Amino acid sequence: MKIIFLRPCLYFIALLLTFISVKAAPIMGNDTNEVKKINRQAFDNRLTNPKQTIIQARKALALAEKLEFSKGVAEANRELGIGYYYINQPDSAIQYYLTAKKFYDDTHDLKGQSRVLNNIGNLYRETDYDQAIVYFKEALNVAKALKDDDLVATCYLNLGTAYLKKKSYTIALDDYKQSYDLFTKTKNDVLIIQCLQNLGVIYYEKHELDTAKALLLQANQRAIERDLNSTVAGTNITLVRIFLAQGQFEQAKQYYNQGQTYVDILKTDRMQHDYKFLRYEMLFKLKDYKGALENLRDIYKQDSTSYIQNESVRLTLREAGYKQNEQDQKNLQIIAQQKYSRTLFIASSIVAALLAVVIFLLVNNVNRKAKINKHLTELNEQISEQKENLNQINHHLEEIIDERTKDLQVKNKKLADYSLHLSHQIRGPIATLKGLLNLERDKLIEQEECIKLMNKCVSDIDENIIDMSGMLHESSKVKPNTKA
């Protein structure tokens, strides 16, 4: 009865433990290389075709979520933020960056954290320089802790751009030079080109036009060779302004048209806006619409200041909203975790109770078996003892049988001897009697003599019988030599 109850208990415990393990440890996919590959392709397209970056990042995100690959999900969100940054949609960019940061924080991916901090800083770089610097310095500290030269160089590059916006040219120039040296060491050609462009912009702001032009032309040529559309368009803006400042109008038109071609490919609002303003600058130089351009420039600056302020506030609000939403999600997760913990506790309690029952039954069963084994052992000992006694009795009986067999053989021999003796002793007198009878019949012997001789023969026969009877009687009184 106990064994019948024990089996379903064990089956139930096995099923319950399987359920708990499935809940506690979801199955992870193994094919994550494809996610990494698509994310790399998305990143490589950021300066060439940012819309393609978004398409590929969405594909990587879907696959990473299917595989439950947290690092892949984080990187895909970061790539989506980069794509939206380059097409000038900062609201979407900040959303994806913050999502990526959460996944990097959860997986303790320091390199990913540094990268996404750089990306968030880039969003603030156009609207809130000080906030951008905070993010860039935080990213730099993480990169230095990792001793990742390429990542440190990226942080210096971004810091230089932020200080450039603040017109802190000396600090910006120092950061750019450190970035350039590190990128040269790591052989990162794409970001070396970016450094050349930024150095050219600094020298332009410092009115060192020849130095600026040389750096920008080098960056422009190398960007064209690598199909870096965004970089080509960006370098051409400063080159057009340099040519206009030096009175080289044909070259200014040439690089403006070249840059506009790349802008048409990129189709980003920010770059299109910059080229519209650049066109007014160029027309101002060529056609002398001084008053109109001055008014247009003032309006643009006013609108730009308002845009920057609104953009900064919107980004700050979006970040605060995301953090609040993240906190709400954490609270929900805590509640869900508490609920799950209670369920797990109840399940564990049930398992513990069932295990206690099983252990009790097993211990009871073991004790019962021990008692049975002890009793069987005692019975075996008794049987062994009885068997030994039987063996001794059998051996004793065999000895008795052997002795009695020998005694019978002796008696049989004596009987045979007695029979032979009797036959010999009796046959003689009987033969004499027969002879006497024959003689008497033939009247050859006197009757009186015959009777006398016959009496003698009968006496001899009687004596022999008595002797034989005495001998047999004495042999029967001899006791066999037994051990009984």
TAHU-V565090 format. One record per residue. N is the residue number from 0. RES is the residue in three letters. SS is DSSP state (~ for helix, > for strand, _ for the rest). OMEGA is omega in whole degrees, 0 to 359 (NA if undefined). BURIAL is 1 if it has 24 or more other C-alpha atoms within 12 Angstrom, else 0. Layout:
BEGIN
N;RES;SS;OMEGA;BURIAL  N;RES;SS;OMEGA;BURIAL
END
This chain:
BEGIN
0;MET;_;180;0  1;LYS;~;180;0  2;ILE;~;178;0  3;ILE;~;178;0  4;PHE;~;184;0  5;LEU;~;183;0  6;ARG;~;178;0  7;PRO;~;177;0  8;CYS;~;179;1  9;LEU;~;178;0  10;TYR;~;181;0  11;PHE;~;179;0  12;ILE;~;179;1  13;ALA;~;179;0  14;LEU;~;181;0  15;LEU;~;178;1  16;LEU;~;176;0  17;THR;~;179;0  18;PHE;~;181;0  19;ILE;~;181;0  20;SER;~;178;0  21;VAL;~;178;0  22;LYS;~;187;0  23;ALA;~;185;0  24;ALA;_;179;0  25;PRO;_;184;0  26;ILE;_;178;0  27;MET;_;176;0  28;GLY;_;182;0  29;ASN;_;187;0  30;ASP;_;181;0  31;THR;_;181;1  32;ASN;~;180;0  33;GLU;~;178;0  34;VAL;~;180;1  35;LYS;~;181;1  36;LYS;~;181;0  37;ILE;~;177;1  38;ASN;~;178;1  39;ARG;~;179;0  40;GLN;~;178;1  41;ALA;~;180;1  42;PHE;~;181;1  43;ASP;~;182;1  44;ASN;_;188;1  45;ARG;_;182;1  46;LEU;_;182;1  47;THR;_;183;1  48;ASN;_;185;1  49;PRO;~;178;1  50;LYS;~;175;1  51;GLN;~;174;1  52;THR;~;180;1  53;ILE;~;181;1  54;ILE;~;182;1  55;GLN;~;180;1  56;ALA;~;177;1  57;ARG;~;178;1  58;LYS;~;179;1  59;ALA;~;181;1  60;LEU;~;180;1  61;ALA;~;181;1  62;LEU;~;180;1  63;ALA;~;178;1  64;GLU;~;178;0  65;LYS;~;181;0  66;LEU;~;185;0  67;GLU;_;182;1  68;PHE;_;189;1  69;SER;~;180;1  70;LYS;~;177;1  71;GLY;~;177;1  72;VAL;~;180;1  73;ALA;~;182;1  74;GLU;~;179;1  75;ALA;~;177;1  76;ASN;~;178;1  77;ARG;~;179;1  78;GLU;~;176;1  79;LEU;~;177;1  80;GLY;~;178;1  81;ILE;~;180;1  82;GLY;~;180;1  83;TYR;~;175;1  84;TYR;~;183;1  85;TYR;~;175;1  86;ILE;_;173;1  87;ASN;_;172;1  88;GLN;_;187;1  89;PRO;~;180;1  90;ASP;~;178;1  91;SER;~;182;1  92;ALA;~;182;1  93;ILE;~;179;1  94;GLN;~;181;1  95;TYR;~;178;1  96;TYR;~;181;1  97;LEU;~;176;1  98;THR;~;178;1  99;ALA;~;181;1  100;LYS;~;179;1  101;LYS;~;180;1  102;PHE;~;177;1  103;TYR;~;179;1  104;ASP;~;182;0  105;ASP;~;182;0  106;THR;_;179;0  107;HIS;_;179;0  108;ASP;_;184;1  109;LEU;~;180;1  110;LYS;~;177;1  111;GLY;~;178;1  112;GLN;~;180;1  113;SER;~;181;1  114;ARG;~;184;1  115;VAL;~;173;1  116;LEU;~;174;1  117;ASN;~;181;1  118;ASN;~;178;1  119;ILE;~;177;1  120;GLY;~;178;1  121;ASN;~;177;1  122;LEU;~;180;1  123;TYR;~;184;1  124;ARG;~;181;1  125;GLU;_;188;1  126;THR;_;183;1  127;ASP;_;188;1  128;TYR;~;182;1  129;ASP;~;178;1  130;GLN;~;178;1  131;ALA;~;180;1  132;ILE;~;178;1  133;VAL;~;180;1  134;TYR;~;182;1  135;PHE;~;180;1  136;LYS;~;176;1  137;GLU;~;178;1  138;ALA;~;180;1  139;LEU;~;180;1  140;ASN;~;179;1  141;VAL;~;181;1  142;ALA;~;178;1  143;LYS;~;177;0  144;ALA;~;179;0  145;LEU;~;184;0  146;LYS;_;180;0  147;ASP;_;185;1  148;ASP;~;182;1  149;ASP;~;180;1  150;LEU;~;177;1  151;VAL;~;179;1  152;ALA;~;178;1  153;THR;~;179;1  154;CYS;~;178;1  155;TYR;~;179;1  156;LEU;~;181;1  157;ASN;~;177;1  158;LEU;~;178;1  159;GLY;~;179;1  160;THR;~;179;1  161;ALA;~;178;1  162;TYR;~;174;1  163;LEU;~;178;1  164;LYS;~;179;1  165;LYS;_;182;1  166;LYS;_;173;0  167;SER;_;191;0  168;TYR;~;182;1  169;THR;~;179;0  170;ILE;~;181;1  171;ALA;~;181;1  172;LEU;~;179;1  173;ASP;~;178;1  174;ASP;~;180;1  175;TYR;~;181;1  176;LYS;~;176;1  177;GLN;~;179;1  178;SER;~;182;1  179;TYR;~;181;1  180;ASP;~;181;1  181;LEU;~;179;1  182;PHE;~;175;1  183;THR;~;178;0  184;LYS;~;181;0  185;THR;~;178;0  186;LYS;_;178;0  187;ASN;_;188;0  188;ASP;~;183;0  189;VAL;~;182;1  190;LEU;~;169;1  191;ILE;~;178;1  192;ILE;~;178;1  193;GLN;~;177;1  194;CYS;~;179;1  195;LEU;~;178;1  196;GLN;~;183;1  197;ASN;~;176;1  198;LEU;~;177;1  199;GLY;~;180;1  200;VAL;~;180;1  201;ILE;~;181;1  202;TYR;~;175;1  203;TYR;~;179;1  204;GLU;~;178;1  205;LYS;_;177;0  206;HIS;_;172;0  207;GLU;_;193;0  208;LEU;~;182;1  209;ASP;~;177;0  210;THR;~;179;0  211;ALA;~;182;1  212;LYS;~;180;1  213;ALA;~;180;1  214;LEU;~;183;1  215;LEU;~;177;1  216;LEU;~;177;1  217;GLN;~;179;1  218;ALA;~;180;1  219;ASN;~;182;1  220;GLN;~;181;1  221;ARG;~;178;1  222;ALA;~;178;1  223;ILE;~;181;1  224;GLU;~;183;0  225;ARG;_;179;0  226;ASP;_;177;1  227;LEU;_;189;1  228;ASN;~;182;1  229;SER;~;180;1  230;THR;~;178;1  231;VAL;~;181;1  232;ALA;~;181;1  233;GLY;~;179;1  234;THR;~;183;1  235;ASN;~;177;1  236;ILE;~;181;1  237;THR;~;178;1  238;LEU;~;179;1  239;VAL;~;180;1  240;ARG;~;177;1  241;ILE;~;181;1  242;PHE;~;177;1  243;LEU;~;180;1  244;ALA;~;180;1  245;GLN;_;178;0  246;GLY;_;179;0  247;GLN;_;189;0  248;PHE;~;180;1  249;GLU;~;178;0  250;GLN;~;178;0  251;ALA;~;179;1  252;LYS;~;182;1  253;GLN;~;183;0  254;TYR;~;174;1  255;TYR;~;181;1  256;ASN;~;178;1  257;GLN;~;180;1  258;GLY;~;180;1  259;GLN;~;177;1  260;THR;~;179;0  261;TYR;~;177;1  262;VAL;~;178;1  263;ASP;~;178;0  264;ILE;~;183;1  265;LEU;~;180;1  266;LYS;_;176;1  267;THR;_;184;1  268;ASP;~;184;0  269;ARG;~;182;1  270;MET;~;178;1  271;GLN;~;178;1  272;HIS;~;179;0  273;ASP;~;182;1  274;TYR;~;174;1  275;LYS;~;179;0  276;PHE;~;178;1  277;LEU;~;179;1  278;ARG;~;178;1  279;TYR;~;176;1  280;GLU;~;182;1  281;MET;~;178;1  282;LEU;~;177;1  283;PHE;~;180;1  284;LYS;~;186;1  285;LEU;~;188;0  286;LYS;~;175;0  287;ASP;_;174;0  288;TYR;_;190;0  289;LYS;~;184;0  290;GLY;~;182;0  291;ALA;~;182;0  292;LEU;~;179;1  293;GLU;~;178;0  294;ASN;~;181;0  295;LEU;~;180;0  296;ARG;~;179;0  297;ASP;~;179;0  298;ILE;~;180;0  299;TYR;~;181;0  300;LYS;~;179;0  301;GLN;~;178;0  302;ASP;~;182;0  303;SER;~;179;0  304;THR;~;178;0  305;SER;~;180;0  306;TYR;~;181;0  307;ILE;~;180;0  308;GLN;~;180;0  309;ASN;~;181;0  310;GLU;~;180;1  311;SER;~;179;1  312;VAL;~;181;0  313;ARG;~;179;1  314;LEU;~;180;1  315;THR;~;178;1  316;LEU;~;180;0  317;ARG;~;179;1  318;GLU;~;179;1  319;ALA;~;178;0  320;GLY;~;179;0  321;TYR;~;181;1  322;LYS;~;177;0  323;GLN;~;178;0  324;ASN;~;178;0  325;GLU;~;178;0  326;GLN;~;177;0  327;ASP;~;179;0  328;GLN;~;178;0  329;LYS;~;178;0  330;ASN;~;178;0  331;LEU;~;179;0  332;GLN;~;179;0  333;ILE;~;179;0  334;ILE;~;179;0  335;ALA;~;180;0  336;GLN;~;178;0  337;GLN;~;178;0  338;LYS;~;179;0  339;TYR;~;179;0  340;SER;~;178;0  341;ARG;~;178;0  342;THR;~;180;0  343;LEU;~;179;0  344;PHE;~;179;0  345;ILE;~;180;0  346;ALA;~;179;1  347;SER;~;179;0  348;SER;~;178;0  349;ILE;~;180;0  350;VAL;~;180;1  351;ALA;~;179;0  352;ALA;~;179;0  353;LEU;~;177;1  354;LEU;~;178;1  355;ALA;~;178;0  356;VAL;~;181;0  357;VAL;~;179;1  358;ILE;~;178;0  359;PHE;~;180;0  360;LEU;~;180;1  361;LEU;~;179;0  362;VAL;~;179;0  363;ASN;~;180;0  364;ASN;~;179;0  365;VAL;~;179;0  366;ASN;~;179;0  367;ARG;~;179;0  368;LYS;~;179;0  369;ALA;~;178;0  370;LYS;~;179;0  371;ILE;~;180;0  372;ASN;~;178;0  373;LYS;~;179;0  374;HIS;~;179;0  375;LEU;~;178;0  376;THR;~;178;0  377;GLU;~;178;0  378;LEU;~;179;0  379;ASN;~;178;0  380;GLU;~;179;0  381;GLN;~;180;0  382;ILE;~;179;0  383;SER;~;179;0  384;GLU;~;178;0  385;GLN;~;179;0  386;LYS;~;179;0  387;GLU;~;178;0  388;ASN;~;178;0  389;LEU;~;179;0  390;ASN;~;179;0  391;GLN;~;179;0  392;ILE;~;179;0  393;ASN;~;180;0  394;HIS;~;179;0  395;HIS;~;178;0  396;LEU;~;179;0  397;GLU;~;179;0  398;GLU;~;180;0  399;ILE;~;180;0  400;ILE;~;180;0  401;ASP;~;181;0  402;GLU;~;180;0  403;ARG;~;176;0  404;THR;~;179;0  405;LYS;~;180;0  406;ASP;~;178;0  407;LEU;~;179;0  408;GLN;~;179;0  409;VAL;~;181;0  410;LYS;~;179;1  411;ASN;~;179;0  412;LYS;~;179;0  413;LYS;~;179;0  414;LEU;~;178;0  415;ALA;~;179;0  416;ASP;~;179;0  417;TYR;~;180;1  418;SER;~;179;0  419;LEU;~;181;0  420;HIS;~;180;0  421;LEU;~;180;1  422;SER;~;181;0  423;HIS;~;185;0  424;GLN;~;184;1  425;ILE;~;182;1  426;ARG;~;180;0  427;GLY;~;180;0  428;PRO;~;180;1  429;ILE;~;178;1  430;ALA;~;177;0  431;THR;~;178;1  432;LEU;~;179;1  433;LYS;~;179;0  434;GLY;~;180;0  435;LEU;~;179;1  436;LEU;~;180;0  437;ASN;~;179;0  438;LEU;~;182;0  439;GLU;~;180;0  440;ARG;~;180;0  441;ASP;_;178;0  442;LYS;_;180;0  443;LEU;_;180;0  444;ILE;_;179;0  445;GLU;_;183;0  446;GLN;~;182;0  447;GLU;~;178;0  448;GLU;~;182;0  449;CYS;~;180;1  450;ILE;~;180;0  451;LYS;~;180;0  452;LEU;~;179;1  453;MET;~;176;1  454;ASN;~;180;0  455;LYS;~;180;0  456;CYS;~;180;1  457;VAL;~;179;1  458;SER;~;178;0  459;ASP;~;179;0  460;ILE;~;182;1  461;ASP;~;180;0  462;GLU;~;180;0  463;ASN;~;179;1  464;ILE;~;179;0  465;ILE;~;178;0  466;ASP;~;181;0  467;MET;~;179;1  468;SER;~;178;0  469;GLY;~;180;0  470;MET;~;179;0  471;LEU;~;182;0  472;HIS;~;179;0  473;GLU;~;180;0  474;SER;~;180;0  475;SER;~;179;0  476;LYS;~;179;0  477;VAL;_;182;0  478;LYS;_;178;0  479;PRO;_;180;0  480;ASN;_;181;0  481;THR;_;179;0  482;LYS;_;184;0  483;ALA;_;NA;0
END
